[in-house]
Amino acid sequence: MNIEETRTLADERIFAKLNDSPFFQTYRKAFMDATGMGLSIIPADDDVQSDGGLFHQSEFCAKLNMNAGGSCAQCQHHRRMLKRELSDRIVTKTCFAGMRESLIPIRSGDRTFAYLITGEVFTTEPGQMPEVLRESFDELPVEAGERKELKELWQVGRVMTKAQYEGTITLLAAFALQVSELLNRLLIEENNAEPEVVMKAKRYVNAHLEDKISLESVARHVGVSPYYFCKIFKQSAGMTLTEFVNRRRIEWAKRRLLNPQERVTEVAFDVGFQSISQFNRSFLKYVGQSPTRFRDHQARAKLTNIPAA
């Protein structure tokens, strides 16, 4: 088995644990009961060729996909278009049936591991049926009675105001951060086979991120020579100690920057960077944008993740 296959199997195990966790399932039920929207989690590398067992809160969508032989081609296309626009931000789109759906990324470091995906709802009254939807009905190999039932289900679909929808997406964005924390713990558990020296070093780093951390000090803490520690850490973690420290500091900084009252300069020094230029270079390297742009992006996402009607 090659490295890529091993990683895929590990990712599948971690995703299953994430999806089946009491933490996620409890929140999912509470969210659905409170909002009337569906909520699922899907792997980031899922190509959305089918619904993959996704929960359809909308009776219309559930029946449409059932009558389409397992998955409606329009739904597949809509979800692929959603994912093509994703990076590290929330994306909301209106599907061919006039319903809104959002994907919210769940990330570990600079990697998007999975997405939260909402159920389908209207943010305006259904009104007149879109032409593309009527054409989809005409193409379905169903009896006239079933086609009539589909149209009736569409007309009585769940309707939320735009403000209500925006509020639910803001709640999900906050929840996604918590799910990311759970994901990181699961990743650590998955990597428990790594040497005790490396695990001990990572715990030390996580506890002293705001301090000056050197290879020599960490090697001394775990009781091995700097040369041996440098070699075994890179073999196990796949990165140097410096890179690991900087990645952890940037993750901490990202959470701090979500607070608009925090100054970028203060955040940089509080999380352990020795200069603003070093902080900015590391942030750009691991996040893909400057700290200020990241903060502005997150603020805009809360306000503009709903496209104009």
N, C-alpha and C positions, 0 to 999 in steps of 0.2 A: 504494500500500500504506500503510495507516494504522499508527500507532505500535504498537497492540495486535497487529496481524498480524506486524509486524517482530519484536516481542518473542517471539511464539510460535515463529516460525521459528528465532530465536536459541536459545531454550530447547530446541528439538528437536535442534539441532546439538550443544549442550552436553551434553544427556542422552545422546546417541549416543556422544559421546567418553567420557563418564563410564562408561557401561555396557561399552564396548569396550576400555577402558584395560587394559593389562597388569596394573596395580596391582590393579584390582578383580577381574579374571578369575583372577589367580593366587591371591588370597585366597579367592575364591569356591570354587575347586577344592579348596584346602587345607581350608577349612571343611567342605565336603561330605564329603571323604575322612575327616576326623577325627571328624565327628559323625554321619554318615549322614543328615543333614538337607539339604533343599534350601535354596537361597538365591538370590533374584532382587532386582532393583532396578526400581521402577516410578515414573513421574512423579507428582508430587503432584497434578496436575490430571487424572490418569487417573480416569475415573468408574467404572472396574471393571465395565463392562457385560459384559465377557467376560474370559477369562483373559489375553488379550493376549500369548499365547506364554509365559506364566509356566511355570517348570520345576516339575513335580510329582515330588518325590522319592518320594512314596508311589505305589506301583504301583496301589493301589486308587483314589486320587484321579485319576490319569492315565486309567485305564480308565473310571471313572465319567464324567468329562468328555467322553471320546471317545464313549461310548455315549449321552451326552445331546445329541449333535449339535453338539459344539464347546465347550459350557460348561454345567455343571450350574447350574440356577436357584438351588438352595440355596447353592452355592459363591459365586455372584455376590452373593446377599443377605448372606452371612456377611462377605465382604470389604467390602461397602459399610458394614455396621455397624461393622466395625473402623475404617474411615477416618472415619466420623462422630464417633468418640470422640477422634480424634487432634488434637493441637495441636502442642506441642513435646515430647511425651512418648511413651514406649513403651507400646503397648497389646497385650495378649495376650488371646485369647478361645478358648473351646472351640467348635468348629463342631457342626453338627447330627449329624455322624458320630462325635462324641466325641474328635476330634483337636484338638491345640493348634496355634495359628499366631500369629505376632507380626509387628507392623509397627514399624519403628524409623525415626524421621525423620532426614533429612539436610538440614541447614539452612545457609543463607548469610545472615548478619545476622539479621533478624527474619522471614525468609521461609523456609518449608519448601519445598524444591525437589523432593525425591524421598523415597522410603521404601525401606528394606531390608525384604524380606518373606521369612519363613522357610518351609521346607517343613512338611508336616503330620505330626505324631507324636502318639502316646499318651503320657500321663504316668501312666496306670494301665493295668492289663491290660484288653483290650477288653471281656471279659465278655459280657453279654447285649446283643444289638443294639438300639439305640434305636428306638422306634416310628416316629419321623419318617423314619429311614433305611429301615426296612422299607417304609413307604409310598412313598418315593422309588423304591425298586426296583420296586414294583408298577406304577408309572407309566411306567417305561422301556419303549420299544418294542423289546425284545430277546428273544431266545430263552431258554428255561428254562436251557439250558447256560451261557449268558453270565451270567445272573442268579446262578447257582450259583457261577461263577468270581468274580464280584464279592464275594459274601459270604465266600468263602474268602480272598480278598486282604485284606478288611477284618479278618478274624480274625488274620492274620499280620502286621499292620501294625507299623511300627517303634515300640518302646516305650523311653522313657527315664524315669529317676526324676525327680521334681520338682527335686531338687538338680542333676542333670545339665542339665536344661532351663534352670533359672535361671542356671547357669554359662555356657551357650552364649549366652544373651541378654545377659549382662554383657559377654562378649567382643564381641558384635555392637555393643553401645552404644559401646564403645571404638573399634571399627573405624569406626562411623558418624562419629565425630569426625575420623578421618583422611580419610575420604571427603569430608567437608565441606571440609577443607583443599584437597584436590584440586579440588573444585568451585570454590572461590574462585579458584584459579589459572586454571582454565578460563574463568571469568567475566572475569578480567583479560585473558586472551588474546583473548577475544571482543570486548573493548572496546578493542583495540589501535588502532582507527580514531580514538580520541579524541585531541585535540591533545597534542603533546609537552609543552606547558606543564602540562597537567593530569596526565599520566602522571608527570612529574617531581615535581610537587607531592605526588601520592599516595605515591610512593616516599619522599619526604622525611618525610611525616607518619608512615608506617609505621616509619621508622627512629628517630623522635623522639617516640613516643607518650607516654613518661614525662616529657617536658619540657613547658614552657609553650609552646604553639604559638599564634601570632597570625596574622591575615590579612597584616599588614605583613611579618612575618618570612618567611612562605612566598612571598609575592609577590617579595620581595627575592631569595630563593634562586633562583627561576625566572627572574628578570630582567625582570619586567614591573611596571606600576603596580598598586597595590592595587585601583583601580577596574576596570581591564581584567581583572585576574585574577578578581575577585569575579564579574564578569559571565560570563566564559568558563567558569569552573569550574561554576557553577550550570547553565549551558546544557548542558554535557557530562555532568556527574555526576547532574544532577537533584536536587541538594541543595546547601545551603551548605557552605562549608568547615567551619564549626563542627559541623554535623550529621554530616558525614563523620568528623571527628576523634572525636566522641563515640561514634558507632557502632563504630568500630574499637576504641576503648578498652573499650567494653562487651563486645565479643567476646573481647578479651584477658581481661577480668575474669571472664567466664563460665568460661573454661578454668581460671583460677586457683582459682575457687571450688569446682571439683570436688575439690580437695584439702581434706579436712576440717581439716587443720592450719593452713590459711591463715586469718588473721583478716580479717573484712570491712573493717575500718578500714585495715589495712595494704594490702590489695588496692586499695582506692579510691585511696589516694595513690600507690601504686607504678605504677598504670596511667595516672597523669597528672591525676586530678581534684584540684581545689584545695580541696574541702570535701566532707564526708560528705553534706550535704544535696544538693549538686549531683550527686554520684554516685548517690544514691538516686533522685532525680528522673529522671535519664537512664536508669537501669536499669529503672525502672518503665515509662518511655515505650517503650523498645525491646524489652524482654523481657516486659512485661505483668505483672510481679510484682516484689516487693522482692528484694534480694540474698539475704537470710536465707531467704525463702520458696523462692526458686529452689534454694538449696543443700539445704534440707530435702526439696523435691520430688524432686531428683535422687537423694538418698540413699534416699528411700522407694521410688522407681522400681526401684532395684536389688533391694530386698527384697520388694516387693509387686507386681511386674508379673505374677506368676502367680496367677490367681484360685483361690479355694478349690475343691477337687474336689466 
